Amino acid sequence: GTGVASMLAAANAGADVVDAAVDAMSGLTSQPSLGAIAAAVRGTDLDAELDADATAVLNTYWENVRSLYAPFESGQLSGSSDVYRHEIPGGQYTNLLYQSRQLGLTEKWPEIKAKYAEANRVLGDIPKVTPSSKVVGDLAQFMVSSDLNADAVVDGAETLAFPESVVQYLRGEIGVPPGGFPEPLRSKVLGGRGLDPIEGRPGAQLDEYDFDKARAELQSKYGPDDISDKDALSHALYPKVFVDWKEYESVYGQVSSLPTDLFLNPLREGEEVEVQLRKGKSVLIKLVDTQDEREDGTRLVTFEVNGERWFVPITDNAASATKDRREKAGGTPGAGGSPMPG
């Protein structure tokens, strides 16, 4: 609720740049409104000279985008001044709130926020931004699930099964916090695990990353035409996420070509959409018919693709949840199929 005022105060104090969000994406746990800040300084020495008509176009676009993703929003309806107590960063706040509701822990949300504040103090009241905010969040969730308070965390630090991110932080793998590491917590955690603290900048101890080698390995696994420089960099930063994404693509294809609404919501019978596969090549896809569930838990779905009928067996997840399905043995060495039918 104080975001716009904070940015204006920063500007008046001499800041050259402040962080804001387009109106449709601003407020609550996001950045303050760009339009509100621009309007507040218009005609003053701080006038940013933003084109209001141009920003209105951006605002309309993001309003429409946000409406498509509405089911994934946290459901937060207003700002909350208790942020001055728990200090949870905006993006992490919405993630934790959404997760708690999905897990049926809505009634524990006040406890989770209180534990976050407690975990932050245990770790030394550190600046909270990725990845340090994750460290605090992981410890807070660990304390909630294990019913621990700050004293119990410190007392049992040598033997408690802390999240890996907490151990890495205390070892110094993401740097040294401005106020130093909390003691005796750090010494107990490292001593109980036989770990030595990292001296100096953590990155200085890493081996140089061989992008050429990594790209060649990825091309060997996924095909030379499917790996770009951006892919190689993504894999270097987030190897597990990248592999999960490529496995998803191997099943569902290049879903990035689909319009957002079509990706999130199924076609209705008789509905036709245009999908641009690449520049200059589009296809018209129409859902014609969905047949009844079959014995194997699939349904035969009929599409028209540029007027040509395609018949595709689709697994009905609702049906397969109540059926035992066994994957057919492949023809690869080591795959053993049943010697008898049935």
C-alpha positions in Angstrom: 0.0 0.0 0.0 3.0 2.3 0.4 4.7 1.4 -2.8 4.0 4.5 -4.8 4.8 6.8 -1.9 8.1 4.9 -1.4 9.1 5.3 -5.0 8.3 9.0 -5.0 10.3 9.4 -1.8 13.2 7.6 -3.4 13.0 9.9 -6.5 12.9 13.0 -4.3 15.9 11.7 -2.5 17.9 11.5 -5.7 17.2 8.0 -7.2 17.6 8.0 -11.0 15.6 4.8 -11.5 12.7 3.2 -9.5 11.0 -0.1 -10.0 7.4 -0.2 -11.1 4.9 -2.4 -12.9 2.3 -1.7 -15.6 -1.0 -0.8 -13.9 -2.7 -4.1 -14.7 0.1 -6.1 -13.0 0.8 -3.7 -10.1 -0.1 -3.5 -6.5 -0.5 -6.1 -3.7 2.7 -8.1 -3.8 3.9 -6.7 -7.1 5.6 -3.4 -7.8 3.7 -0.1 -7.5 1.7 1.3 -10.4 3.8 2.8 -13.2 0.9 5.0 -14.3 0.4 6.3 -10.8 4.0 7.2 -10.4 4.2 8.9 -13.8 1.0 10.9 -13.1 2.3 12.0 -9.7 5.5 13.5 -11.1 4.0 14.9 -14.4 4.7 18.6 -14.7 7.5 18.5 -12.0 11.2 18.4 -12.3 10.9 14.6 -12.0 8.6 14.2 -15.0 9.4 10.9 -16.7 7.6 12.1 -19.9 6.0 8.7 -20.4 3.4 8.6 -23.2 0.1 7.9 -21.4 -1.5 6.6 -24.6 1.3 4.1 -25.2 1.2 2.8 -21.6 -2.6 2.4 -21.9 -2.1 0.0 -24.8 0.3 -2.1 -22.7 -2.1 -2.0 -19.8 -4.9 -3.3 -21.9 -2.7 -6.1 -23.2 -1.6 -7.3 -19.8 -5.2 -7.0 -18.4 -6.2 -9.6 -21.0 -3.2 -11.8 -20.3 -3.9 -11.7 -16.6 -7.5 -12.8 -17.1 -6.3 -16.0 -18.8 -4.1 -16.9 -15.9 -6.6 -15.9 -13.2 -7.1 -19.5 -11.9 -3.4 -19.5 -10.9 -3.5 -16.3 -8.8 -3.1 -16.6 -5.1 -6.6 -15.1 -4.3 -5.1 -12.2 -2.2 -7.6 -9.4 -2.2 -5.8 -6.6 -0.4 -2.4 -5.5 0.9 -1.3 -6.5 4.4 0.7 -4.3 6.7 2.1 -7.3 8.6 4.8 -7.4 5.8 6.7 -5.1 8.1 6.8 -8.0 10.6 7.5 -11.0 8.5 9.3 -9.3 5.5 8.3 -12.0 3.0 9.2 -10.8 -0.5 6.2 -10.3 -2.8 6.7 -13.2 -5.3 7.5 -15.6 -2.4 4.4 -14.4 -0.5 2.0 -15.3 -3.3 3.7 -18.6 -3.9 3.5 -19.6 -0.2 -0.1 -18.4 0.0 -1.1 -20.4 -3.1 0.7 -23.5 -1.9 -0.9 -23.4 1.5 -4.3 -23.2 0.0 -3.7 -26.0 -2.4 -2.5 -28.2 0.5 -5.5 -27.3 2.6 -3.4 -25.4 5.1 -5.2 -22.1 4.8 -5.8 -22.0 8.6 -2.0 -22.4 9.1 -1.2 -19.3 7.0 -0.8 -17.0 10.0 1.5 -19.6 11.6 3.5 -19.9 8.4 4.1 -16.1 8.2 5.1 -16.0 11.9 7.5 -18.9 11.3 9.0 -17.1 8.4 9.8 -14.1 10.6 11.2 -16.4 13.2 13.3 -18.3 10.6 14.6 -15.0 9.3 15.8 -14.0 12.8 17.4 -17.4 13.3 19.4 -17.0 10.1 20.6 -13.5 11.0 17.9 -11.2 9.6 19.4 -11.4 6.1 18.4 -9.5 2.9 15.8 -11.6 1.3 16.0 -12.0 -2.5 16.4 -15.1 -4.6 18.1 -17.3 -3.6 18.4 -16.1 0.1 14.6 -15.7 0.4 14.2 -19.4 -0.5 16.6 -20.4 2.3 14.4 -18.5 4.8 11.2 -20.0 3.3 12.6 -23.5 3.4 13.6 -23.2 7.0 10.2 -21.7 7.9 8.3 -24.6 6.3 10.7 -27.1 8.0 10.0 -25.4 11.4 6.2 -25.6 10.8 6.2 -29.2 9.7 8.5 -30.3 12.5 6.8 -28.1 15.1 10.1 -26.3 16.1 10.8 -22.8 17.5 14.0 -20.8 17.2 15.5 -22.2 20.4 14.8 -25.8 19.3 16.4 -25.1 15.9 19.7 -23.9 17.5 19.7 -26.5 20.2 19.3 -29.4 17.7 21.3 -27.9 14.9 23.9 -30.7 14.9 21.4 -33.4 14.2 18.3 -31.9 12.6 17.6 -32.8 9.0 17.7 -29.2 7.7 16.7 -28.5 4.0 19.7 -28.6 1.7 19.4 -24.8 0.9 19.8 -24.0 4.6 23.0 -26.0 4.9 24.4 -24.5 1.7 23.7 -21.0 3.0 25.4 -21.6 6.3 28.4 -23.1 4.5 28.7 -19.9 2.4 27.6 -21.2 -1.0 25.6 -18.1 -1.8 28.0 -15.6 -0.2 28.3 -13.9 3.2 25.4 -12.0 4.6 26.1 -8.3 5.6 25.9 -9.0 9.3 27.9 -12.2 9.1 26.6 -15.8 9.8 24.6 -16.5 12.9 26.5 -18.3 15.7 26.4 -20.8 17.2 24.0 -22.1 14.6 26.5 -22.1 11.8 29.2 -23.9 13.7 26.8 -26.5 15.0 25.3 -27.2 11.5 28.7 -27.5 9.8 30.3 -29.3 12.7 27.6 -31.9 12.9 28.0 -32.7 9.2 31.8 -32.5 9.0 31.6 -29.6 6.5 34.2 -26.8 6.2 33.0 -23.2 5.5 33.7 -21.7 2.2 36.4 -18.9 2.3 36.1 -16.0 -0.1 33.8 -15.7 -3.1 31.9 -19.0 -3.7 32.0 -18.7 -7.4 35.8 -18.6 -7.4 35.9 -22.2 -6.4 33.7 -23.4 -9.3 35.3 -25.0 -12.4 34.9 -23.1 -15.6 31.7 -24.2 -17.4 32.3 -25.7 -20.8 29.4 -24.5 -22.9 30.6 -26.2 -26.1 30.8 -29.6 -24.4 27.4 -29.1 -22.7 25.8 -28.0 -26.0 27.3 -31.0 -27.8 25.9 -33.4 -25.1 22.5 -31.8 -25.3 22.5 -32.0 -29.1 23.5 -35.7 -28.9 20.5 -36.3 -26.6 17.8 -34.1 -28.1 19.0 -33.6 -31.7 21.2 -30.9 -33.3 18.3 -28.8 -34.4 16.6 -28.7 -31.0 19.3 -27.0 -29.0 20.1 -23.3 -29.2 22.5 -21.2 -27.3 19.6 -20.1 -25.1 18.9 -23.8 -24.4 22.5 -24.4 -23.4 22.4 -21.5 -21.0 19.1 -22.6 -19.6 20.5 -26.0 -18.9 23.6 -24.5 -17.2 21.4 -22.5 -14.9 18.5 -24.9 -14.2 19.5 -28.4 -15.4 16.6 -30.3 -13.8 14.0 -27.8 -15.0 15.4 -28.0 -18.5 15.4 -31.8 -18.6 11.8 -31.8 -17.3 10.8 -29.4 -20.0 12.4 -31.4 -22.8 10.7 -34.5 -21.5 7.4 -32.6 -21.5 8.1 -31.5 -25.1 8.8 -35.1 -26.2 5.3 -36.0 -25.2 3.3 -32.9 -26.1 5.4 -31.2 -28.7 6.1 -27.5 -29.2 3.3 -26.2 -27.1 4.7 -22.7 -27.2 3.0 -22.4 -30.6 -0.4 -22.7 -29.0 -2.5 -19.7 -28.0 -2.5 -19.3 -24.3 -6.3 -19.9 -23.9 -6.0 -23.1 -26.0 -3.0 -24.3 -23.8 -4.9 -23.8 -20.6 -8.4 -24.8 -21.7 -9.6 -27.7 -23.9 -11.3 -27.2 -27.3 -15.1 -27.5 -27.4 -16.6 -29.8 -30.0 -17.0 -27.8 -33.3 -14.5 -25.1 -32.2 -11.8 -24.2 -34.7 -8.5 -22.4 -33.9 -5.6 -21.3 -36.0 -2.1 -22.3 -34.7 1.0 -20.7 -36.1 3.7 -23.4 -36.1 6.4 -21.0 -37.4 6.6 -17.8 -39.4 4.6 -18.2 -42.6 3.1 -21.6 -41.6 -0.2 -21.9 -39.8 -2.7 -24.7 -39.5 -6.5 -24.7 -38.8 -7.4 -27.3 -36.1 -11.0 -28.2 -35.3 -12.3 -30.6 -32.7 -14.9 -32.8 -34.4 -15.8 -35.5 -32.0 -14.8 -37.2 -28.7 -15.9 -40.9 -28.4 -16.9 -42.8 -25.3 -14.2 -44.2 -23.0 -12.7 -47.5 -24.2 -11.6 -50.5 -22.2 -8.0 -49.4 -22.1 -9.0 -46.0 -20.6 -8.6 -44.0 -23.8 -11.0 -42.1 -26.0 -10.7 -41.7 -29.7 -10.7 -38.0 -30.5 -11.4 -36.7 -34.1 -9.7 -33.5 -35.3 -9.8 -31.8 -38.6 -6.3 -30.3 -39.5 -6.6 -28.1 -42.5 -9.7 -30.0 -43.5 -8.1 -33.5 -43.2 -9.4 -35.8 -40.5 -7.1 -37.1 -37.8 -8.0 -39.8 -35.3 -6.0 -39.6 -32.1 -6.3 -41.9 -29.1 -6.1 -39.8 -25.9 -5.7 -41.2 -22.4 -8.6 -40.1 -20.2 -6.9 -39.3 -17.0 -10.1 -39.4 -15.0 -10.8 -42.9 -16.3 -7.2 -44.2 -16.0 -7.2 -43.2 -12.3 -9.6 -46.0 -11.7 -8.0 -48.6 -14.0 -4.8 -50.5 -13.8 -2.8 -49.8 -16.9 0.5 -51.5 -17.8 3.0 -50.1 -20.3 3.6 -52.4 -23.2 7.1 -53.9 -23.4 9.3 -52.2 -26.0 11.7 -53.8 -28.4 14.8 -52.6 -26.7 17.3 -55.0 -25.0 16.3 -55.7 -21.5 12.6 -55.2 -22.0 10.7 -58.3 -21.0 7.1 -58.7 -22.0 4.6 -61.2 -20.6 4.7 -64.7 -22.3 0.9 -64.9 -22.0 -1.8 -62.6 -23.1 -4.2 -61.0 -20.6 
